Amino acid sequence: MLPIDAAAHSSRWRRRHPVDKAVLGLGLTALAVSLPPWPGAPLVLVTALVLLLGPAGVPAGRLWRAYRVPLGFCVTGALTLLVRVGGPGGLVSPAPDGPLRAGELLLRTSAASLGVLLFAFTTPMSDLLPRLVRAGVPAPLVDVALVTYRMSFLLLDSVRRVHAAQAARLGHTTRAATWRSLGGLGATAFVRSFDRAARLQTGLAGRGYDGTLRVLVPEARVSARFTAASAALLAALAVLTCVLERPLS
């Protein structure tokens, strides 16, 4: 199981309905994108961070390990706004207002990423995907997503086992051996994924699969109190941003 999935299953909000957490987490993401980058994005970022580490109970180390990947993309995207290709300054020159635009983009994207992580760290996919059918998503599409979700863990487990076997046989002692082991790892994982898929299809056929995967979904109700509190928090952030808004320059 991936660390973010393990954290979602052990979250304090694990038993809450996904709608409750979607209103809060995706609402924060929408505010980060739509509000002025200053002070809207920092307010959203701090709020999401407090909720993740506080009420949601996400360990700080696990949150950082998950957050540093999208944060790297945020930084990389912001750096491109610092330069301009072509124009009177030459082939590559500093962009007008580059640091300002880069800072705005970095604030928006980093805050929006934390909003998405708030939803991801509190909502297991096994709780979310089956409920999408009730929301109007076609059942075959949800079934494909469920199978892909399951197969991804089997594939990662196979990769881990093969890698451990290669390391035990000194398959990573030199650079050449590492490249050979990497090629063997890819080939083995490719073959095993097809074998697992065939076995899964055979198992479903033996159990009378009729085109729909039926899974047990934990009972949960949408909390009017939680949803109202989330909406009030989002409205308060929007109002506070309008009151405190100041230009970055």
N, C-alpha and C positions, 0 to 999 in steps of 0.2 A: 504494500500500500504506500502511496506517495505521502510525504510528510503533511502536505496540506489537507489530504483526505483524512489522515489520522487525526489531525487537529480538529477538523470539522466534526468527526464522530465523537470526540471527547469535549466539544465546546459546551459551555453553559447554556447556550441557546440552541442546542441540538434538537430539543423537543418542540421548538417553536415552528409554526407554519412557515414555509418558504416565502409566502407573501409578506409576512411581517418583516422579515429580514431584507426582502427585495425593496420594500418601500424605503427602508433606512439606508442600506448600502448603495443601491443604485440611485437613490435620491441624492445622496452625497456626491456620487459621480456626476450626475446631471448638474448639480450646483457648481462643481469644480469646473465644468466645461462652459456653463452659461454665465456665471457671475464674473465681474471684473477680476482679473488676476490678482489685483491688490486692493483690498485685503481679503477678497473672497477665497482664493485658493489656500492661503495659509490658515484661515479659519476652518475650512473644510478639512485640511490635512491634520490639524491639531485635534479636531473633533473626532475624526476617524481613528486617529492613533489612541486617543483616550478610551474610546469605546472598545477597540480591539484589546488593549492591554488591561482594561478595567472590567466592565460588565461581561464582555465576551470571554475573558479569561484566556487569551491567546498568549503563549510564552513569548517573551521578547526575542529570544534567539531564533525560534522557529519563524517568527514573523519577519525578522531581518533576512533570513536565508531565502524566504519566498519573495520579499520585496526588492532585494538587490537586483534581481533579473530584470523586472520591468523598469526599475530605476536606471539601470544601465542603458536601456533603450531610450528613456527620457533624456538622459544626459547627451547621448549620441545625437538624437534629433535636435536638441537645442544648440549643440556646437555648430551645426551646419548653418545656423542663422547668423553666425558671427562673420561670415565671409560672403563675398559676392563674386561670382564668376563673370568675367567680361566687364565692359563699361570703360569709362575714362581712366579708372585707376589701374588698368592692366588686366592680365588674365585672371588673377586672383587678388582681391583687395578687401580691406575691412568693409563690412556692410554698414550703411547708414543706420543708426539706431540698432545696431546688431546686438550689443549686450542687453539692451532693454527688451527687445523681442525675444531673445534667447531666455532671459530670466522669466518673462511672462509664460512662455511655452513650458519651461521646466516646472514652474509652479503649478500650472494647470494639469499637466500630465502626471506629475508625482502625486498630487492630491486625488486625481481621478483614479489612479491605480490603487490607492489605499481604500477608496470606496468600493472598488470591485473586490479587493482582498477581504474586506469586511464581510461581504456576502459569501465569498468562497470559503473562508475560514469557519463559518458557522453553518453552512448548508451542504451536507453530503450530496453527491450526485445521485445516490440511490434514493434520496428523498425527493429530489427535484424532478428527475426525468419522468418517473411514472405519472406525476401530477400534470405534466404538460399535455397529456391526452385530454384531460378534463378542461384544459384551457383552449382546446381547439386545434392543437398540433396533430397532424395525421399520425395514427398509431404505427404504421410501418416505419415512419421516420424516427419515432421514439424508440422502436425496437432496434433499429440499426445503431442508434446512439448507445443504447444499453449494451448491445453486444460489443461494440467498439470499446466502450468503457471497460468492460470485463476483459476483453482480449488484450488491452493495453497493459494491464497488470500482469497477465500471463507472459506477455512478451518481455516485459521488464524483468520478471523473475527468471526467465530463461537466459536473458543477457547476463544477469548477475551470476547465475550458476556457471555459465560457460566462462565468464571472466575469472571467477574464482578458481576453476579447474585449470585454466591456462596459467594463472599466476602460480599455482601449486606445482606446475610442471616447468617452471622457470621460463615461461613464455614471454616475459617482459624484461629480461636481463639486459638486452641490447636494443638499440633503435631498430635494427633490421628484424629482430625477433618480435618486437612490439608491433611493427607493421604487418608481419605475417600473422600474428595473433589477431590483429584487428580485422584482417581480411577473413580469417577463419571464423571469427565471431559474427561478422555480418552474414556470411554464408549460412552458418548454423542457425542463427536467429531467423533468417528468411525461410529455411526449410521447416523449422519447428513451428513457425507461425502458420504455415499452410497445413501442417499436420494437426495442429490444435484446432484450426478452423474446420477441418474435415471431421475430426472427432466430435466437435460441438454440433455440427450439422447432423451427424449420425445419432447423437444422443437426443437431440430435439425431435428427430423423426421417430425414434423409438418411444418417445413420450407423447406422441399424438399431436405434434405441433401443427396448428391450423392457421398460422400467420400472425398470431398475437402472443406475445410473451406476457404471462400473468405473474405478477410479483406482489408480495405483501408490502403495503405502504404503512408506515407508522401513523397511528391516529393523531391528528393535530387539528386544531381549529384556529382560524384567524382571530387574533386578539384585537378587539376594537380599542382597548386601552393602549396597547403597545403601538398600534398603527397610528392612533391619534397623537401619542407622545412623539413618535417619529416625525409626523407631519408638522407638529408644533416646533420641534427642534429645527427642521429644515426651514420653516418660515422665519424662525428667529435668526438663523444664520443669514438668510437673504436680507432681512431688515437691517441687521447689524452691519452687513457689508455696505449697504446703501448709505448708512449713517457715517461709517468710518472711511468711505472711499476717498482716496487721495491718489493723484498721479504718481507713478514710480519715478518719473524724471524730476 
